[in-house]
Amino acid sequence: MFEKCQYFKHRIILILILLLLSCTSSDAPAPLISVEDFFRNPQRSNVKISPDGEYIALLQPWKTRKNIFVHKIGGNDIERITDAVNRDINAYMWANDERIVFVQDYKGDENFQLYAVDYNGRNEKQLTSFEDTRIGLIDPLTDNDDEMLIAMNKRDKTLFDIYRIDINTGVTQLVAQNPGHVIQWLSDHNGTVRIAIAKEGLHYQVLYRNSEKEQFQEILRFHYVDQFLPLCFDHENKNIYVSSSVGRDKSALIEFDPQQKKAVNTIYEHPEADIEHIHYSKPAGKVTHAVYYTEKMHYAVLDEQFGKLKAEIDHRFPGMQVIIASHNRDETRLIINVFDDRNPGTYYYYNRITGEFIKLLDICPWLNPDHMAVMKPIQFTSRDSMTIHGYLTLPKGKVNKKGLPIVVFPHGGPWSRDKWKFHQEVQFLSNRGYGVLQVNYRGSTGYGKAFLKAGFKEWGLKIQNDITDGVKWLISEGIADSTRIGIYGFSYGGFAALSGLAFTPDLYQCGVSYAGISNIITYLENIPPYWSIQKNVLYEMVGNPELEKDMLTRASPYYSVDRIKVPVFLAIGTHDPRVNNADGYHIRDALLENGIEVIFMEKENEGHGYKNEENRLEFYRQLEQFLADHLGGRMEED
């Protein structure tokens, strides 16, 4: 009897151990994480080091708005230096060792104005205050502590001129007036504007001058389908580094001689991907690396010292994605952001001279990476034999990852792409029990010119077919429960959501359009004034509402609204400068007239997407409820 009791005792202990191991394994079911934890403002984010390397600035919530705080490296105190209460501060930079500049808009209208404040919170000043005017940074003038170059459409709302602005007084001086067709400017390392990209019909011109005293002269002409993006001058201010797809499919990093009017060197090209961006090191006087994306982000190492640095960081953080988020003037002190698909990110400080390597902060310390789902790269073949890439995130802890409810999550743009990274919405949806499908449909960027061009004039047509084919692939693989599929997207993704409901009405059980387009014709008629110079190119890429009205009507879900037969959630911002909010009213009314269940949300203090925390939380709580009602996912109160 004693031996039998011992046997059962050991069996019970073994079962308990196995249960404990299963609960702590990497694929254990995730606890339900609150909407607030996913979508409230990060504890701290967007860390930048001062030019002298003595201080760091960062964004931290104050009264639910992201404000700028400053901390001395090695010190204990952190000081808030701004008092934004109406809108978050999302973009800022160190102008010099003592002054920080930042931008804000009004209720989401994207007419950003420029402000400046000392690192200790003193001498805050609004530098620009022009009605219906948008400010953009052209050159921080790192060797000039008092001025920077900005672009403004103050003189003509459709065009941007270049001004030199005093960051202490706000006094501006016009340094380059737009002749009426320039869409981009580039200055050299001395702060002289010497390159302009101008538009002429369906071609672009590269205009060049040696000095401000000279007139711009054309040195190259290229078709709108090509890319020729000047990035920076070389250390002698002679040649320019360019991301170019002229004469090739994938954008490569080239060196271009404006005197000879030709490329003199191909520095780096990848057979599968476009160059995303580069880093030019002023201390080294060269480009140290380029970045490109395949399934994940990759560095093309172009400098021996950077190669050593990258190898050292990779050794510290194997398998993680690493970005050098900021550096001081001589690039000896770095701010490094480390993240992956399950980790929102951690910032580190690295002194390359002393070897000091310290953790600064976690962006969202309340989110446990062990509770997040894995984002897996996928690919499938479209109905017309094109290879389509994307990502699939399945709920953590599902023993049988088959027959799942699915949320299809097309990206915006459409000239953009999804990337392998921590994505709050994807993780939120996965945490609620949904598989999440992201499709880099034709027209997505990063895959070359031919793939981009394949999406021209295919809004709601072949682009939508790619998304549909991805859903059908999930069904054929047994991953998706065909009776529990929803589609949700933002901006163009919202258009894709409505298109999915209208053009494949039997595929989805519900749909969500967040700041989404519903009518291509009215969308093109209401573009922001500063897009107007690009209107004929936009017509070539999307469609001409005068000459191709039938095609655009056929491709717009608004004109097929009578085919939609499942519940719809619509969310818009009153001050959206990109998508006319009247379109939201029109499709809402049409759906209601047809007897379709509609959840409608409008925020009067928002634009293209909800930036204020309380609005964001309200939206995602409603999204959670809507999807649970129609797809059966988990909810916070469960």
C-alpha positions as CSV (number, residue, x, y, z in Angstrom):
1,M,0.0,0.0,0.0
2,F,2.8,2.3,0.9
3,E,4.6,1.8,-2.4
4,K,1.3,2.3,-4.3
5,C,0.8,5.6,-2.4
6,Q,4.3,6.7,-3.2
7,Y,3.7,5.9,-6.9
8,F,0.6,8.0,-7.0
9,K,2.3,10.8,-5.1
10,H,5.1,10.8,-7.7
11,R,2.6,10.7,-10.5
12,I,0.8,13.8,-9.1
13,I,4.1,15.7,-8.7
14,L,5.1,14.8,-12.2
15,I,1.7,16.0,-13.6
16,L,2.0,19.2,-11.6
17,I,5.5,19.8,-12.9
18,L,4.3,19.2,-16.5
19,L,1.4,21.6,-15.9
20,L,3.7,24.2,-14.5
21,L,6.1,23.8,-17.5
22,S,3.2,24.1,-19.9
23,C,2.1,27.3,-18.2
24,T,5.5,28.9,-18.4
25,S,6.4,27.7,-21.8
26,S,6.9,30.2,-24.7
27,D,3.6,29.1,-26.2
28,A,1.4,29.2,-23.1
29,P,-1.9,31.1,-23.5
30,A,-1.4,34.8,-22.9
31,P,-3.4,36.6,-20.2
32,L,-5.9,39.2,-21.4
33,I,-4.0,42.5,-21.6
34,S,-6.1,45.7,-21.2
35,V,-6.8,48.1,-24.0
36,E,-5.2,50.8,-21.9
37,D,-1.9,48.9,-21.7
38,F,-1.8,48.4,-25.4
39,F,-2.7,51.9,-26.5
40,R,-1.9,54.5,-23.7
41,N,1.1,56.6,-24.4
42,P,4.4,54.9,-23.8
43,Q,6.1,55.5,-20.5
44,R,9.1,57.0,-22.3
45,S,10.0,57.1,-25.9
46,N,11.8,58.8,-28.8
47,V,15.1,59.3,-26.9
48,K,17.7,61.7,-28.4
49,I,21.1,62.7,-27.2
50,S,22.4,66.3,-27.2
51,P,25.1,67.3,-29.6
52,D,27.7,67.4,-26.8
53,G,26.6,64.0,-25.5
54,E,25.8,65.3,-22.0
55,Y,22.0,65.1,-21.9
56,I,19.2,63.1,-23.3
57,A,15.7,64.3,-24.2
58,L,12.7,62.0,-24.5
59,L,8.9,62.0,-24.7
60,Q,7.0,61.2,-21.6
61,P,3.3,61.6,-20.8
62,W,2.1,64.5,-18.7
63,K,-1.6,65.0,-18.3
64,T,-2.0,62.3,-20.9
65,R,0.0,64.2,-23.5
66,K,3.5,63.4,-24.7
67,N,5.8,66.1,-23.6
68,I,9.6,66.6,-23.8
69,F,11.7,65.8,-20.7
70,V,15.4,66.2,-20.3
71,H,17.8,64.1,-18.2
72,K,21.6,64.6,-17.6
73,I,23.4,61.4,-18.4
74,G,24.7,59.9,-15.1
75,G,22.3,62.1,-13.1
76,N,19.1,61.2,-11.2
77,D,16.7,64.0,-12.1
78,I,14.5,64.3,-15.1
79,E,12.9,67.6,-15.9
80,R,9.8,68.3,-18.0
81,I,10.5,71.3,-20.3
82,T,7.2,71.6,-22.2
83,D,3.6,71.8,-21.1
84,A,1.5,70.5,-24.1
85,V,-2.0,69.7,-23.0
86,N,-4.1,69.8,-26.2
87,R,-1.9,67.7,-28.6
88,D,1.0,65.3,-28.1
89,I,4.5,66.5,-29.1
90,N,5.5,63.8,-31.5
91,A,8.5,65.3,-33.3
92,Y,11.4,67.3,-31.8
93,M,15.2,67.6,-32.2
94,W,18.2,69.1,-30.5
95,A,19.1,72.3,-32.4
96,N,22.3,72.8,-30.4
97,D,23.6,71.9,-27.0
98,E,21.1,74.1,-25.2
99,R,18.0,74.5,-27.4
100,I,15.4,72.0,-28.6
101,V,12.9,72.6,-31.4
102,F,9.5,70.8,-31.8
103,V,6.4,70.9,-34.0
104,Q,2.7,70.8,-33.2
105,D,-0.5,71.1,-35.3
106,Y,-4.0,72.1,-34.4
107,K,-6.6,69.3,-33.9
108,G,-4.9,67.1,-36.5
109,D,-4.9,69.5,-39.4
110,E,-1.2,68.7,-40.1
111,N,-0.4,72.4,-40.5
112,F,2.6,72.0,-38.2
113,Q,4.1,75.0,-36.5
114,L,7.6,75.3,-35.1
115,Y,8.5,76.0,-31.5
116,A,11.7,76.1,-29.5
117,V,12.7,75.8,-25.8
118,D,15.9,75.7,-23.8
119,Y,17.0,72.3,-22.4
120,N,16.1,73.6,-18.9
121,G,12.6,74.6,-19.9
122,R,13.3,78.3,-20.2
123,N,12.7,80.7,-23.1
124,E,10.0,78.7,-24.9
125,K,8.9,80.5,-28.0
126,Q,6.5,79.8,-30.9
127,L,8.8,80.5,-33.9
128,T,6.1,80.3,-36.6
129,S,2.4,81.2,-36.5
130,F,1.0,81.3,-40.0
131,E,-2.5,80.4,-40.9
132,D,-3.0,77.3,-43.1
133,T,0.8,76.9,-43.3
134,R,2.8,73.8,-42.9
135,I,6.4,73.7,-41.7
136,G,9.0,71.1,-42.6
137,L,12.6,70.8,-41.6
138,I,15.2,70.9,-44.4
139,D,18.5,71.2,-42.6
140,P,19.3,71.6,-38.9
141,L,22.6,73.4,-39.7
142,T,24.6,71.4,-37.2
143,D,27.5,73.9,-37.4
144,N,25.2,76.9,-36.7
145,D,23.8,77.2,-33.2
146,D,21.3,79.9,-34.0
147,E,19.6,79.0,-37.3
148,M,18.1,76.2,-39.3
149,L,16.6,75.8,-42.8
150,I,12.8,75.1,-43.0
151,A,10.3,74.7,-45.8
152,M,7.0,76.7,-45.6
153,N,4.1,77.1,-47.9
154,K,3.3,80.6,-46.4
155,R,3.6,82.5,-49.7
156,D,1.7,79.9,-51.8
157,K,-0.3,77.1,-50.1
158,T,0.5,74.8,-53.0
159,L,4.3,75.3,-52.9
160,F,7.1,75.2,-50.4
161,D,9.9,77.8,-50.2
162,I,13.0,77.6,-48.1
163,Y,13.7,79.9,-45.3
164,R,16.5,80.4,-42.8
165,I,15.0,80.8,-39.4
166,D,16.5,82.1,-36.2
167,I,15.6,79.6,-33.5
168,N,15.8,82.2,-30.8
169,T,13.7,85.0,-32.3
170,G,11.7,83.3,-35.1
171,V,13.0,85.8,-37.7
172,T,13.0,84.3,-41.1
173,Q,14.9,85.0,-44.4
174,L,13.8,83.6,-47.7
175,V,16.8,81.7,-49.3
176,A,15.2,79.7,-52.1
177,Q,11.9,80.7,-53.7
178,N,10.0,78.0,-55.4
179,P,9.6,78.8,-59.1
180,G,6.3,76.9,-59.2
181,H,7.3,73.3,-59.9
182,V,9.9,72.2,-57.2
183,I,8.8,69.4,-54.9
184,Q,12.0,68.7,-53.0
185,W,15.1,70.7,-51.9
186,L,18.6,69.5,-50.6
187,S,21.3,71.6,-49.0
188,D,25.0,70.7,-48.8
189,H,27.0,70.4,-45.6
190,N,27.5,74.1,-45.4
191,G,23.8,74.8,-45.4
192,T,23.6,76.0,-49.0
193,V,20.5,74.9,-51.0
194,R,22.0,73.4,-54.1
195,I,19.7,70.6,-55.3
196,A,16.0,70.8,-56.3
197,I,13.7,68.2,-57.7
198,A,11.2,69.8,-60.0
199,K,8.2,68.3,-61.8
200,E,7.5,68.8,-65.5
201,G,4.5,66.8,-66.8
202,L,5.1,63.2,-66.0
203,H,8.8,63.7,-65.6
204,Y,11.0,65.1,-62.9
205,Q,14.1,67.3,-63.3
206,V,17.1,67.3,-61.1
207,L,18.2,71.0,-60.8
208,Y,21.7,71.9,-59.5
209,R,23.8,74.9,-58.7
210,N,27.3,75.4,-57.3
211,S,26.4,78.3,-55.0
212,E,23.5,80.6,-54.0
213,K,24.7,83.2,-56.5
214,E,24.1,80.8,-59.5
215,Q,20.9,79.8,-61.2
216,F,19.6,76.2,-61.0
217,Q,20.4,74.2,-64.1
218,E,18.9,70.8,-65.2
219,I,21.4,68.0,-64.8
220,L,19.0,65.0,-65.2
221,R,15.5,64.2,-66.2
222,F,13.7,61.0,-65.2
223,H,10.2,59.4,-65.5
224,Y,7.8,59.5,-62.6
225,V,7.9,55.7,-62.3
226,D,11.6,55.9,-61.5
227,Q,13.1,57.0,-58.2
228,F,16.0,59.5,-58.1
229,L,16.1,60.6,-54.5
230,P,19.2,62.8,-53.5
231,L,20.1,62.0,-49.9
232,C,23.2,64.1,-49.1
233,F,26.4,65.5,-50.5
234,D,29.8,63.8,-50.1
235,H,32.3,65.2,-47.6
236,E,33.7,67.6,-50.3
237,N,30.3,68.9,-51.2
238,K,31.0,67.8,-54.7
239,N,29.1,64.6,-55.6
240,I,25.7,63.5,-54.2
241,Y,24.6,60.2,-52.8
242,V,21.3,59.1,-54.3
243,S,18.8,56.3,-54.0
244,S,18.0,55.6,-57.6
245,S,16.0,53.1,-59.7
246,V,16.9,54.8,-62.9
247,G,18.0,52.0,-65.3
248,R,17.2,49.3,-62.8
249,D,14.3,47.7,-60.9
250,K,15.5,48.0,-57.3
251,S,16.6,51.3,-55.9
252,A,20.3,51.3,-55.3
253,L,22.7,53.6,-53.5
254,I,24.7,55.5,-56.1
255,E,27.2,58.3,-56.2
256,F,26.2,61.0,-58.8
257,D,28.6,63.6,-60.2
258,P,26.5,66.8,-61.0
259,Q,29.3,68.2,-63.1
260,Q,29.5,65.2,-65.3
261,K,25.7,64.7,-65.0
262,K,26.0,61.0,-64.5
263,A,26.4,58.2,-61.9
264,V,30.1,57.5,-61.2
265,N,29.7,54.7,-58.7
266,T,27.2,52.1,-57.5
267,I,27.9,51.9,-53.8
268,Y,25.3,49.2,-52.9
269,E,22.4,47.4,-54.5
270,H,20.4,44.4,-53.4
271,P,18.7,42.0,-55.8
272,E,15.5,41.7,-53.9
273,A,14.9,45.0,-52.1
274,D,15.1,48.8,-52.5
275,I,17.4,50.8,-50.3
276,E,15.3,52.2,-47.5
277,H,17.7,54.8,-46.1
278,I,21.4,55.5,-45.4
279,H,23.6,57.0,-42.7
280,Y,26.1,59.6,-43.6
281,S,28.7,60.1,-40.9
282,K,30.1,63.6,-40.8
283,P,33.0,62.7,-38.6
284,A,34.0,59.8,-40.9
285,G,33.1,61.8,-44.0
286,K,31.4,58.9,-45.6
287,V,28.3,56.7,-45.8
288,T,28.7,54.1,-43.2
289,H,25.7,51.9,-43.9
290,A,22.5,51.5,-45.9
291,V,19.3,49.8,-44.7
292,Y,17.0,47.6,-46.6
293,Y,14.1,45.2,-45.8
294,T,13.4,41.7,-47.0
295,E,11.4,39.7,-44.4
296,K,13.2,41.8,-41.8
297,M,15.5,44.8,-41.6
298,H,19.1,44.4,-42.7
299,Y,22.2,46.6,-42.7
300,A,24.5,46.9,-45.7
301,V,27.8,47.6,-44.0
302,L,29.9,50.2,-45.9
303,D,32.5,51.2,-43.3
304,E,34.9,49.0,-41.3
305,Q,34.3,50.8,-38.0
306,F,30.6,50.6,-38.3
307,G,30.9,46.9,-39.1
308,K,32.8,46.4,-35.8
309,L,30.1,48.3,-34.0
310,K,27.3,46.3,-35.6
311,A,29.0,43.0,-34.8
312,E,29.4,44.1,-31.1
313,I,25.8,45.1,-30.8
314,D,24.6,41.9,-32.6
315,H,26.6,39.9,-30.1
316,R,24.9,41.7,-27.2
317,F,21.4,41.3,-28.7
318,P,21.3,38.1,-30.9
319,G,18.2,37.9,-33.0
320,M,17.0,41.4,-32.2
321,Q,16.5,44.4,-34.5
322,V,18.8,47.3,-33.6
323,I,18.5,50.9,-34.6
324,I,21.0,53.7,-33.7
325,A,18.3,56.1,-32.7
326,S,20.6,59.1,-31.9
327,H,24.2,60.1,-31.6
328,N,26.2,63.0,-30.4
329,R,28.1,65.4,-32.7
330,D,31.3,63.2,-33.0
331,E,29.3,59.9,-32.9
332,T,31.2,58.6,-29.9
333,R,28.0,58.4,-27.7
334,L,25.1,56.5,-29.0
335,I,21.4,55.9,-28.2
336,I,20.5,52.4,-29.3
337,N,16.9,51.1,-29.6
338,V,16.6,47.3,-29.5
339,F,13.3,45.6,-30.4
340,D,11.7,42.7,-32.1
341,D,8.2,41.5,-33.0
342,R,7.3,40.9,-29.3
343,N,9.2,43.7,-27.6
344,P,8.1,47.3,-28.1
345,G,11.7,48.4,-27.5
346,T,14.4,49.2,-25.0
347,Y,16.8,52.1,-25.2
348,Y,20.5,51.8,-24.3
349,Y,23.3,54.4,-23.9
350,Y,26.7,53.4,-25.3
351,N,29.9,55.4,-24.9
352,R,32.3,54.1,-27.6
353,I,35.3,55.6,-25.9
354,T,34.9,54.4,-22.4
355,G,32.9,51.2,-23.2
356,E,30.1,52.2,-20.9
357,F,26.9,50.4,-22.0
358,I,23.8,51.0,-19.8
359,K,20.1,50.4,-20.1
360,L,18.1,53.6,-20.1
361,L,14.5,52.6,-20.3
362,D,11.8,50.2,-21.6
363,I,9.3,52.0,-23.9
364,C,6.3,50.1,-22.4
365,P,7.5,48.1,-19.4
366,W,4.0,46.9,-18.6
367,L,4.0,44.8,-21.8
368,N,5.7,41.4,-21.2
369,P,7.3,40.1,-24.4
370,D,6.5,36.6,-23.2
371,H,2.8,37.4,-23.5
372,M,3.1,38.6,-27.1
373,A,2.6,36.5,-30.2
374,V,5.2,35.7,-32.9
375,M,4.9,37.6,-36.2
376,K,5.9,35.2,-39.0
377,P,6.8,36.2,-42.5
378,I,4.7,34.5,-45.2
379,Q,4.3,34.4,-48.9
380,F,1.7,33.1,-51.3
381,T,1.0,33.3,-55.1
382,S,-1.7,35.6,-56.4
383,R,-4.3,34.5,-59.0
384,D,-2.1,36.0,-61.7
385,S,1.0,34.2,-60.5
386,M,2.7,37.1,-58.7
387,T,4.6,36.4,-55.4
388,I,3.0,38.3,-52.6
389,H,4.7,38.7,-49.2
390,G,3.3,39.5,-45.8
391,Y,3.1,38.5,-42.2
392,L,0.9,36.2,-40.2
393,T,0.5,36.5,-36.4
394,L,-1.4,33.7,-34.6
395,P,-2.7,33.9,-31.1
396,K,-0.3,32.8,-28.5
397,G,-1.0,29.5,-26.8
398,K,-3.4,27.9,-29.3
399,V,-2.6,24.2,-29.3
400,N,-4.4,23.7,-32.6
401,K,-3.7,26.7,-34.7
402,K,-6.4,25.8,-37.2
403,G,-9.9,27.1,-37.8
404,L,-9.1,30.5,-36.2
405,P,-11.1,33.7,-36.4
406,I,-9.1,36.1,-38.6
407,V,-8.7,39.8,-38.8
408,V,-7.3,40.9,-42.2
409,F,-5.2,44.0,-41.6
410,P,-4.2,45.7,-44.9
411,H,-1.7,48.6,-44.6
412,G,-2.2,52.2,-45.6
413,G,-0.5,54.1,-48.3
414,P,-1.0,52.2,-50.5
415,W,2.6,53.2,-51.3
416,S,4.0,51.8,-48.1
417,R,4.5,48.3,-46.6
418,D,4.2,46.3,-43.5
419,K,7.4,45.4,-41.7
420,W,8.6,42.8,-39.1
421,K,8.5,44.7,-35.8
422,F,6.4,45.2,-32.7
423,H,3.0,46.3,-33.8
424,Q,0.6,47.3,-31.1
425,E,-2.6,46.7,-33.1
426,V,-1.4,43.3,-34.3
427,Q,-0.5,42.2,-30.8
428,F,-3.8,43.6,-29.4
429,L,-5.8,41.6,-32.0
430,S,-3.8,38.5,-31.4
431,N,-4.3,38.8,-27.7
432,R,-8.0,38.9,-28.3
433,G,-7.8,35.5,-30.0
434,Y,-7.6,36.5,-33.7
435,G,-5.1,35.5,-36.3
436,V,-3.8,38.6,-38.0
437,L,-3.0,38.7,-41.7
438,Q,-0.9,41.5,-43.2
439,V,-0.5,41.5,-46.9
440,N,2.2,43.5,-48.8
441,Y,0.0,43.7,-51.9
442,R,1.2,44.9,-55.3
443,G,2.0,48.6,-55.1
444,S,3.7,48.2,-51.8
445,T,7.1,49.8,-51.5
446,G,10.5,48.2,-51.0
447,Y,10.1,45.4,-53.6
448,G,11.2,47.3,-56.7
449,K,9.8,49.4,-59.4
450,A,7.9,46.7,-61.3
451,F,6.1,45.6,-58.1
452,L,5.2,49.2,-57.3
453,K,4.0,49.9,-60.8
454,A,1.8,46.7,-60.8
455,G,-0.4,48.5,-58.3
456,F,-1.0,51.6,-60.4
457,K,-4.7,52.2,-61.2
458,E,-5.5,49.0,-59.3
459,W,-7.1,50.4,-56.2
460,G,-10.0,48.1,-55.4
461,L,-9.1,45.9,-58.3
462,K,-5.9,43.8,-58.5
463,I,-4.6,45.2,-55.2
464,Q,-7.9,44.0,-53.6
465,N,-7.5,40.6,-55.4
466,D,-4.1,40.2,-53.6
467,I,-5.7,40.7,-50.2
468,T,-8.5,38.4,-51.2
469,D,-6.1,35.7,-52.4
470,G,-4.3,36.0,-49.1
471,V,-7.5,35.3,-47.2
472,K,-8.3,32.3,-49.5
473,W,-4.8,31.0,-48.9
474,L,-5.4,31.0,-45.1
475,I,-8.7,29.2,-45.6
476,S,-7.1,26.6,-47.9
477,E,-4.4,26.0,-45.3
478,G,-7.0,25.4,-42.7
479,I,-5.8,28.3,-40.6
480,A,-8.9,30.4,-41.0
481,D,-12.4,29.7,-40.0
482,S,-14.2,30.9,-43.1
483,T,-17.2,31.9,-41.1
484,R,-15.3,34.2,-38.8
485,I,-13.2,36.6,-40.9
486,G,-13.2,40.4,-40.5
487,I,-11.2,43.1,-42.3
488,Y,-9.9,46.2,-40.6
489,G,-7.6,49.0,-42.0
490,F,-6.5,52.6,-41.6
491,S,-6.4,55.2,-44.4
492,Y,-5.9,53.2,-47.6
493,G,-6.3,50.1,-45.4
494,G,-9.8,51.5,-44.6
495,F,-10.5,51.8,-48.3
496,A,-9.3,48.1,-48.7
497,A,-11.6,47.1,-45.8
498,L,-14.7,48.7,-47.4
499,S,-13.6,47.3,-50.8
500,G,-13.4,43.8,-49.3
501,L,-16.9,44.1,-48.0
502,A,-18.3,45.5,-51.3
503,F,-16.5,43.4,-53.8
504,T,-16.3,40.1,-51.9
505,P,-19.4,40.3,-49.7
506,D,-19.4,36.6,-48.8
507,L,-15.9,36.6,-47.5
508,Y,-16.1,38.7,-44.4
509,Q,-18.4,38.8,-41.4
510,C,-17.7,42.5,-40.5
511,G,-15.4,45.4,-41.5
512,V,-13.7,48.4,-40.0
513,S,-12.7,51.5,-41.9
514,Y,-10.6,53.9,-39.8
515,A,-10.0,57.3,-41.6
516,G,-10.6,55.3,-44.8
517,I,-11.4,56.4,-48.3
518,S,-14.7,55.3,-49.7
519,N,-14.9,57.3,-52.9
520,I,-11.8,57.6,-55.0
521,I,-13.3,60.4,-57.1
522,T,-14.1,62.7,-54.2
523,Y,-10.8,61.8,-52.6
524,L,-8.9,63.1,-55.6
525,E,-11.1,66.2,-55.7
526,N,-10.2,67.1,-52.1
527,I,-6.5,66.5,-51.8
528,P,-4.5,69.0,-49.7
529,P,-3.3,72.1,-51.6
530,Y,0.4,71.1,-51.3
531,W,-0.4,67.9,-53.1
532,S,-1.8,69.7,-56.2
533,I,1.6,70.0,-57.9
534,Q,1.6,66.2,-58.0
535,K,-2.0,65.8,-59.2
536,N,-1.3,64.5,-62.7
537,V,1.2,61.9,-61.3
538,L,-1.5,61.0,-58.8
539,Y,-3.9,60.5,-61.7
540,E,-1.4,58.2,-63.4
541,M,-1.0,56.1,-60.3
542,V,-4.7,56.1,-59.2
543,G,-6.8,57.2,-62.1
544,N,-8.0,60.4,-63.8
545,P,-11.5,61.3,-62.4
546,E,-12.3,63.1,-65.7
547,L,-11.0,60.5,-68.2
548,E,-11.4,57.3,-66.2
549,K,-14.5,58.0,-64.2
550,D,-16.1,54.7,-65.0
551,M,-13.0,52.7,-63.8
552,L,-12.8,54.8,-60.6
553,T,-16.5,54.4,-60.0
554,R,-16.2,50.6,-60.4
555,A,-13.2,50.6,-58.0
556,S,-14.9,52.7,-55.3
557,P,-16.8,50.8,-52.6
558,Y,-19.2,53.8,-52.2
559,Y,-20.7,53.0,-55.6
560,S,-21.1,49.3,-54.6
561,V,-22.4,50.0,-51.1
562,D,-25.6,48.1,-51.9
563,R,-23.5,44.9,-52.1
564,I,-22.3,45.3,-48.5
565,K,-24.4,43.1,-46.2
566,V,-22.4,42.8,-42.9
567,P,-21.9,45.2,-40.0
568,V,-19.5,48.1,-40.5
569,F,-17.5,50.3,-38.0
570,L,-16.5,53.7,-39.4
571,A,-14.2,56.1,-37.6
572,I,-13.2,59.6,-38.8
573,G,-11.6,62.8,-37.6
574,T,-13.2,66.2,-38.3
575,H,-10.0,67.9,-39.3
576,D,-8.6,65.2,-41.5
577,P,-6.6,66.9,-44.3
578,R,-6.2,63.8,-46.4
579,V,-9.5,62.1,-46.5
580,N,-12.6,64.3,-46.8
581,N,-14.7,63.5,-43.7
582,A,-17.9,64.1,-45.9
583,D,-17.1,60.7,-47.5
584,G,-17.5,59.1,-44.1
585,Y,-20.9,60.7,-43.7
586,H,-22.0,59.6,-47.2
587,I,-21.1,56.0,-46.9
588,R,-22.6,55.9,-43.4
589,D,-25.9,57.2,-44.6
590,A,-25.9,54.9,-47.6
591,L,-25.3,51.9,-45.4
592,L,-28.0,52.9,-42.9
593,E,-30.4,53.4,-45.8
594,N,-29.7,49.8,-46.8
595,G,-30.4,48.6,-43.3
596,I,-26.8,47.7,-42.5
597,E,-25.7,47.9,-38.9
598,V,-23.2,50.8,-38.6
599,I,-21.1,51.9,-35.7
600,F,-20.0,55.5,-36.4
601,M,-17.3,57.5,-34.5
602,E,-16.2,61.0,-35.2
603,K,-13.7,63.1,-33.1
604,E,-13.9,66.9,-33.5
605,N,-10.3,67.4,-32.2
606,E,-8.6,64.9,-34.5
607,G,-7.5,64.6,-38.1
608,H,-6.1,61.6,-40.0
609,G,-6.1,59.1,-37.1
610,Y,-6.7,59.6,-33.4
611,K,-3.6,61.0,-31.6
612,N,-5.1,62.0,-28.3
613,E,-4.9,59.2,-25.8
614,E,-8.5,59.3,-24.6
615,N,-9.8,59.2,-28.2
616,R,-7.5,56.3,-29.1
617,L,-8.6,54.3,-26.1
618,E,-12.2,54.9,-26.9
619,F,-11.7,53.7,-30.5
620,Y,-9.9,50.5,-29.5
621,R,-12.5,49.6,-26.9
622,Q,-15.2,50.0,-29.5
623,L,-13.1,48.0,-31.9
624,E,-12.7,45.2,-29.3
625,Q,-16.5,45.1,-28.7
626,F,-17.3,45.2,-32.4
627,L,-15.0,42.3,-33.3
628,A,-16.1,40.3,-30.4
629,D,-19.8,40.7,-31.3
630,H,-19.2,39.5,-34.9
631,L,-16.1,37.2,-34.8
632,G,-16.3,35.9,-31.2
633,G,-13.0,37.1,-29.9
634,R,-12.1,37.7,-26.3
635,M,-13.0,41.0,-24.4
636,E,-11.5,42.7,-21.5
637,E,-14.5,42.1,-19.2
638,D,-14.5,38.3,-19.9
